Amino acid sequence: MRWTSDPGHPPVRWSVFTRLAIGMAVLGLAVGAVFPVFAVLLGVPAQYATTAVFRAACLAAGLVLGGANWLLARSVIGTRLRLLAGRIGEVAQTVGDPVTSAQGPGRPAADLALPVDSADDLGSAARAFNALLVALDRERRFRSVVHATNDVLALLTPEGRVAFVSDSTSAVLGWTRAELLEMHAGDLLFAEDAHLFTTSGAPITHDGQPSQVFLVRVRHRDGGWRHLEVSSSDRRDDPDIGGLLLTARDVTERLELQSRLAHQATHDALTGLPNRAAVLARGEELLTDPATPCRLAVLLMDLDRFKEVNDTLGHSYGDRLLAQVGPRLRPLVREVDMVARLGGDEFAVLLPDVTVAEARAAAERLHAALGTPFLVDGLSLDVDVSIGVAVCGEGGADVGTLLRQADIAMYAAKESHDGVAVYDPLSDGNDRSRLVLLSELRRGLADGELVVHYQPKVALGSGQVVGVEALVRWQHPVRGLLAPVDFLPAVERTALIEPVTDAVLDLALAQVRAWWAAGFRVPVAVNLSARSLARPDLLGRVLQRLQAHGVPADLLRLEITESALLAEPTRAREVLRSLHAAGVRLSIDDFGTGYSSMGHLKHLPVDELKVDRSYVAEMVTSAEDAALVRSVVDLGHELGMTVVAEGVEDAATAAALADLRCDVGQGWLFGRPGPAVDVTAVLRAGAAAR
């Protein structure tokens, strides 16, 4: 049998067991030849020990003994050696294909271990083999971990070619191990990442920085690109590694999520336009760029009649209208300009490097474009727009200041009904605080800063609460709680009075509903301005809110001043008749101060007169005031109306009013305006007293 030992030695012709058999035969013959001599020494008669037959028998016995020893050795030692050879073959096959063994389940070391049942050389060989199995099992588990990890592990040669790559590459990049081996890593990288390799193809490393982390784009097998975060370790001087060790993690989804979140943080979800944060960031970038002069213009625009669309048709129509604003404005501005939505129906445009005249001309174009009706579901919707323009002057300004100035100019455009107004610092003296207040109130409306206090209205005969008047307050974030006198006079002259009125209606009706649910049927009175009374959409807005809050129409009373009635008497009569027909109660507030409304009174569908506090306060000491109050009470009763006296602050005045058969009193004597919880306590106390 021919076999080879070490490469440097010549081949051996005879196997171990062949040589052992020959040796055993020679040993047996030697023993057989010598045994007759030992037989004579042991006392066997010479005539027997020296015979040819005895000698042949001894030689045969020696051969048989040698053959038996050979068979025994072959059986015992050969079996152990064959087992050892078989196990070594299995281990060699496993080591020869480490990836397959790492992917497959593999036989545990205990199954391949050899039995150690002796302390001889064979037992030592078995123990050494078992120790080798344990070491190989640890290595196999390590290989399994390497190939099972989600990260890509790779080894590059000093020339940049792939010498080893883990199986996770297939899941991340689609390539198989066989396809990647010997491929140059530069062939997989995005063109802009080619700077990571020298012109010869070797990876670039930095002296003193054996480990580096960088982000690259790697080509997927399907032709796409994946973003990998790669950590490299220079092990070219390591004799066991001799290359660049890379660990890569797929961060494509993470980067895409970050990109989406960044876009959401700077863009409006409804229109897709940049939002307020983007405007502030872009504005600061333009204003702080030393290469550009401070000629940034900010256009702030508000859709004046947009609320009518929401109230009449619903918010879905309003949203679709808003979504058309950006596409209508973008073609009219330059690529460098930014069109943004700040919130609600408010939009802004940033125009870098323009003069005041150019900014105004752009605003006029945008105003004309927005004046064209919007088509939503076959309906042609018209909205008015007011645009304020502010341009950074030579003295410089921050973007927040420009937005505030544009806001002030926008309200100036609303008041003048010109559509477009440029901020004028010379006219920003006396009106500045008022315009700033209006701008702050507009923000306050969006942030829910308006609150409502309630003042009881008490029947003078029984002392029972028969209603409340809703009085708006502004919880200013800096100045605290503001009374109506601090902001309503300025608001009533602008279109801002409409959202304020709507907010008060919503708050008051929600509270009426809460009282009703608690067992108290309390009518609430809300004041209307002359501007609101002239609005054609007033009836729809009121009925919509009554329905939304589930409040019967007779629990809402709208109070209109004499001055409001006198402004447009014909229009006022039409609106009031529509409201009255819908079941809403109506009242004339501050009666006696208009002087000219007396002749119109009989034509108005009102059921309550409120005597102005200026007459009630002095009626106990002034005969003239007492006579005037008596006349109003009598007039109201003759027309079938309830009469309410305002400003009742003492018991004497209340008694005098009762003597005049005045129906209801309202004033500090019965309760100051306060939060709903205070009125609720009064209602509970009244219910308990009954």
Order of alpha helices (4+ residues) and beta strands (2+ residues): alpha-alpha-alpha-alpha-alpha-alpha-beta-beta-alpha-alpha-beta-beta-beta-alpha-alpha-beta-alpha-alpha-beta-beta-alpha-beta-beta-beta-alpha-beta-alpha-beta-beta-beta-alpha-alpha-beta-alpha-alpha-beta-alpha-alpha-beta-beta-alpha-alpha-beta-alpha-beta-alpha
